[in-house]
Amino acid sequence: MQSDRSNSISRRQFLTVAGAALSAPFILPSGLRGATAPSNRINVGLIGCGRMAQGHLVSLAYEKTVRIAALCDVDSRRLQAMAGSLRQWRPEEGKSVRQYRDYRALLADSSVDAVLIATPDHQHAIIAIEAALAGKDIYLEKPLTLTLAEGRILSDVVRTRKRILQVGSHQRSLRQFARACELVRNGRIGKLRKIEVGIPADKPGGRKVPMKVPTNLDYDRWLGPVQELPYIEDRVHPQKGYGRPGWLTCEDFTCGMITGWGSHHIDIAHWGMGIVDSGPVEVSAKAAFLTGGLWNVHGEFEATLSYANGVKVHVGNKRTMGVRFEGETGWIYVNRDNTGSLRALDASDRAILKKDPSEGEVHLVRKADHHGDWLDCIRTRQEPIAPVEVGHRSCSACLLTHIAMKTGRTLAWDPVRERFVGDEEADRMLSRPERSAYSIEKILKAANFVKSV
């Protein structure tokens, strides 16, 4: 089938609309309802109906070959709000969409072809693994997983079961990032020496006093594999509105900005180096962790990742936001937007940016629509622009940096075995304990899936 996205919006437009959607009703522009036959549409289920899912709903509403068939969230208020939004975008689908509180019930729905997972980080792996085992194709918000061990399992399951998984690393579908990486890989700045990555840092805060669990929230399911903790609104998400949720700054559920933003920019660093199934060989980091409130992820930090090709990637919150590639003869900088005096795509000599690749050089695939690429690949069974193993390796580099932050020492890493060299303490940090009711090991055993060693 050929996809029809003649009315698709740009990522910038999508984010603008999505941002407005958090505080205003959705208004569907005229002429966007496609005439694609229902039998040719991909039935998608959305798992997670929070602030990121609102934006995904907007984007999918512009895809004529999609039918949003099911919604799932452990918070009934958010679930109902998402159904209401869908009714305004697509009235008929909004009336018939099936609503679930348990993602496992949605995955058991045989009419659902694919799922978009936009839950907190600690739920990414378990839901995506079960989705792949259930035969669903997957769009998964970044970061791919909360631990490196989860990432390896997820990648193996997805590839063994021949599922399509697109990581939400949408910068790969933004023109300037593809252009920057293509130029670097074709030697326009000479041999690559180092890469500088700038990402923000979180700030302390968060109330510590336990609260009564709201009746609309299934808190046990929200915790999922994480050990039991008292309910505090600042630990979960706001009960009113879609402001930044507290779980983004609690280490039980995330690793902080190193995975939140690092998964985007380190992914671009890897793309520029041409890394697909490898990673750094050494990682060092220093970080100050938040204190004084509930939130406890890292704050200010500086890290260095060393690769076998001799390139060093320097990451920190005091560096210019974005990615700067430095070679023997010049530099290329790329970001989503202009930063100070730098343009979104800039270079030591702007003439560099005009040199197209010639025959025999690297020509990176251009994708203008990250969701659309996922949908096209579901139809063609081709690999998407941000496939699972690439997402795993990008996320792994971030998670290794987090472990280096925690240990405070330089760590040697074997990217083939995916183990630290001579450091059992660091190896133990590659995974986290899981509650038995939400155990990935139990899920794999029930499916007779044998993990790689």
SVG drawing of the C-alpha trace seen along z (x, -y; Angstrom):
<svg xmlns="http://www.w3.org/2000/svg" viewBox="-20 -36 63 58">
<polyline fill="none" stroke="black" stroke-width="0.4" points="0.0,0.0 1.1,-3.6 0.7,-6.0 -1.1,-9.3 0.3,-12.1 -0.1,-15.1 -1.6,-17.0 1.0,-16.0 2.4,-18.7 6.0,-19.4 7.6,-18.5 7.7,-22.1 4.0,-22.6 3.2,-19.4 4.9,-20.5 3.1,-23.8 -0.2,-22.2 0.5,-19.6 1.6,-22.3 -1.6,-24.1 -3.5,-20.9 -2.5,-20.6 -4.6,-23.6 -7.2,-23.9 -9.6,-21.6 -8.3,-20.0 -9.7,-21.5 -9.3,-19.4 -8.4,-21.4 -10.8,-20.8 -9.9,-18.3 -7.7,-16.1 -10.0,-13.1 -8.7,-10.7 -10.6,-8.5 -8.4,-5.4 -10.5,-2.3 -11.0,-1.0 -9.6,2.4 -6.3,0.8 -5.8,-1.2 -3.4,-0.3 -5.3,0.1 -3.2,-1.6 -3.5,-1.4 -2.1,-4.2 -0.6,-3.0 -0.2,-6.0 -2.4,-9.1 -0.2,-11.8 1.4,-14.9 3.6,-13.2 0.7,-11.0 -1.3,-14.2 1.3,-15.2 1.4,-11.7 -2.4,-11.8 -2.2,-15.0 0.5,-13.6 -1.4,-10.3 -4.6,-12.3 -2.9,-13.6 -2.1,-10.1 -4.9,-9.0 -4.0,-5.4 -4.3,-5.1 -7.3,-4.2 -6.9,-4.9 -8.6,-1.8 -7.8,-1.7 -6.5,-3.8 -5.0,-2.7 -4.0,-4.5 -3.9,-3.6 -5.4,-7.1 -9.0,-7.1 -9.2,-10.9 -6.4,-11.0 -7.9,-8.0 -11.3,-9.8 -9.6,-13.1 -7.7,-11.4 -10.9,-9.8 -12.5,-13.3 -9.7,-14.7 -10.0,-11.9 -13.7,-12.6 -12.8,-16.2 -10.1,-15.1 -12.0,-12.1 -15.6,-11.9 -16.4,-8.4 -13.3,-6.9 -13.8,-8.8 -17.2,-7.1 -16.0,-3.6 -12.5,-3.6 -12.0,-0.9 -10.6,-2.0 -8.4,0.1 -6.9,-0.4 -4.5,2.5 -2.1,2.6 -2.2,6.4 -5.9,6.3 -5.1,4.0 -2.3,6.3 -4.8,9.1 -7.1,7.2 -6.6,9.0 -7.9,6.0 -5.0,3.9 -2.1,4.1 0.4,1.8 0.9,-0.2 2.4,-3.6 3.9,-3.5 4.2,-6.8 4.5,-5.8 7.1,-6.7 10.5,-5.3 10.3,-2.5 7.4,-0.9 8.9,-1.1 10.7,2.2 8.1,4.5 5.3,3.1 7.3,3.1 8.6,6.7 5.0,8.0 3.8,6.1 6.4,7.7 5.6,11.1 2.0,10.4 2.8,9.8 2.3,6.0 4.5,3.4 5.7,0.7 6.5,-3.0 8.3,-3.5 9.1,-6.9 12.7,-7.4 14.7,-6.6 14.3,-3.0 14.6,-1.5 15.5,-2.2 18.4,0.3 20.9,1.7 19.8,5.3 16.2,4.5 17.5,2.9 19.3,6.0 16.3,8.2 13.9,5.9 16.2,5.7 16.5,9.4 12.8,10.0 11.8,7.4 14.3,8.7 13.6,12.4 9.8,11.9 10.4,9.7 8.5,6.8 8.9,3.2 10.0,0.9 10.5,-2.8 12.2,-4.7 10.9,-8.2 14.3,-9.6 12.6,-12.0 15.7,-14.1 16.7,-11.5 13.7,-12.7 14.7,-16.4 16.5,-17.6 19.4,-19.4 20.5,-16.4 20.6,-14.1 22.5,-16.7 25.1,-17.3 25.7,-13.6 26.0,-13.0 28.6,-15.8 30.6,-14.5 30.6,-10.9 31.8,-12.1 34.8,-13.8 33.8,-17.5 35.6,-18.5 38.5,-16.0 39.0,-13.1 36.6,-13.3 38.4,-14.0 35.7,-14.8 32.0,-15.6 30.6,-18.0 27.0,-17.5 25.1,-20.0 22.0,-19.0 20.2,-20.7 20.3,-19.8 17.4,-19.3 16.8,-21.3 15.8,-20.1 12.3,-20.1 9.3,-17.8 7.2,-17.3 8.0,-14.3 4.8,-13.9 2.8,-10.7 -0.7,-11.3 -3.9,-9.3 -4.0,-7.6 -6.6,-9.3 -9.5,-7.0 -8.9,-7.6 -5.4,-6.2 -4.4,-2.5 -1.2,-3.3 0.0,0.3 -0.1,0.7 1.5,-2.7 4.5,-1.5 4.7,1.7 8.1,3.3 9.3,0.7 9.4,1.6 6.4,0.3 6.6,-3.4 4.1,-5.7 2.0,-7.7 3.0,-11.4 1.7,-13.5 5.1,-15.0 6.4,-11.4 3.8,-10.6 2.1,-13.2 -0.2,-16.2 -3.8,-15.4 -4.8,-18.6 -3.4,-19.5 -0.4,-18.2 2.6,-20.0 6.0,-18.3 5.5,-15.1 7.6,-14.5 8.6,-11.0 11.0,-12.7 13.2,-13.7 12.9,-10.5 15.6,-7.9 13.2,-5.0 11.6,-5.7 14.2,-7.5 17.9,-8.4 17.3,-12.1 18.4,-14.4 21.2,-12.1 18.6,-9.7 15.8,-12.3 17.8,-14.6 21.0,-12.5 19.0,-9.8 18.4,-12.5 21.8,-14.1 24.0,-11.1 21.9,-9.3 23.0,-12.0 26.6,-11.6 26.4,-7.9 24.7,-8.6 27.5,-11.0 30.1,-8.3 28.1,-5.6 27.6,-3.5 24.9,-0.9 25.7,2.0 28.5,0.8 29.2,-1.8 31.9,-3.5 34.9,-1.5 35.4,-3.9 33.2,-6.2 33.9,-8.7 31.6,-11.2 31.2,-13.6 27.8,-14.7 26.0,-16.4 22.8,-14.6 19.7,-16.6 19.0,-16.8 16.7,-18.6 13.4,-17.4 11.8,-14.3 13.6,-14.6 17.0,-12.9 18.2,-12.6 21.5,-14.1 21.9,-17.9 25.0,-19.5 27.4,-17.0 30.3,-16.5 31.1,-13.2 33.5,-11.8 32.8,-8.7 35.7,-7.3 35.2,-5.1 37.4,-2.6 37.7,-4.9 39.6,-7.4 36.7,-9.9 35.8,-11.3 32.3,-12.5 32.1,-15.2 28.7,-15.6 27.6,-18.2 25.0,-20.7 27.4,-23.7 28.1,-23.0 26.0,-24.6 22.8,-22.8 23.0,-20.5 25.8,-18.5 29.1,-19.9 31.3,-17.6 35.0,-18.7 37.4,-17.4 40.9,-18.0 39.9,-20.8 36.7,-22.3 33.5,-21.8 29.8,-21.3 27.1,-22.2 23.5,-21.0 20.5,-21.6 16.7,-21.8 16.7,-25.6 19.1,-28.5 21.2,-28.8 22.6,-32.3 24.8,-33.2 24.7,-29.7 22.1,-28.5 20.3,-25.2 22.9,-23.9 26.2,-25.8 29.9,-25.2 33.3,-26.7 33.0,-27.5 29.4,-27.6 30.5,-26.5 30.9,-23.1 27.1,-22.8 26.6,-23.2 28.8,-20.2 26.4,-17.4 27.7,-13.8 29.0,-12.5 28.6,-9.0 30.3,-6.4 29.9,-8.6 27.5,-8.2 23.9,-9.2 21.8,-9.1 18.1,-8.4 15.9,-11.4 12.6,-11.0 10.3,-14.0 7.7,-12.3 8.9,-10.1 5.4,-8.6 4.8,-8.2 8.1,-6.3 7.0,-3.9 3.7,-3.3 5.4,-2.9 7.7,-0.3 4.8,1.6 3.4,2.0 6.7,2.8 8.5,4.6 11.6,2.5 13.7,1.2 12.7,-2.3 15.1,-5.2 15.4,-4.6 15.3,-0.8 15.5,1.0 19.2,1.9 20.2,-1.6 18.0,-2.9 19.5,-0.4 23.0,-1.4 22.2,-5.1 20.3,-4.6 23.1,-2.3 25.7,-5.1 23.5,-7.3 22.9,-4.5 26.7,-3.8 27.2,-7.5 24.7,-7.4 26.5,-4.4 29.8,-6.3 28.1,-9.2 27.0,-6.9 30.4,-5.2 32.5,-8.3 35.2,-6.5 36.4,-5.8 34.8,-2.6 36.1,-0.3 33.3,1.2 33.2,4.1 30.5,3.2 30.5,6.7 29.8,8.6 28.0,5.6 29.8,5.9 32.2,3.7 35.8,4.9 36.9,6.1 34.2,4.3 31.6,6.5 30.1,3.7 29.3,1.7 28.0,4.9 25.4,5.2 24.1,1.8 23.2,2.9 19.8,4.2 17.4,3.4 15.2,5.6 11.7,6.1 8.5,6.9 7.4,10.5 4.0,9.5 5.8,7.4 8.8,9.5 10.3,9.5 11.9,12.9 8.5,14.3 7.1,13.0 9.9,14.5 9.5,17.8 5.8,17.9 6.6,17.1 9.4,19.7 11.8,17.0 15.4,17.8 17.6,14.7 21.0,14.2 23.9,14.7"/>
</svg>
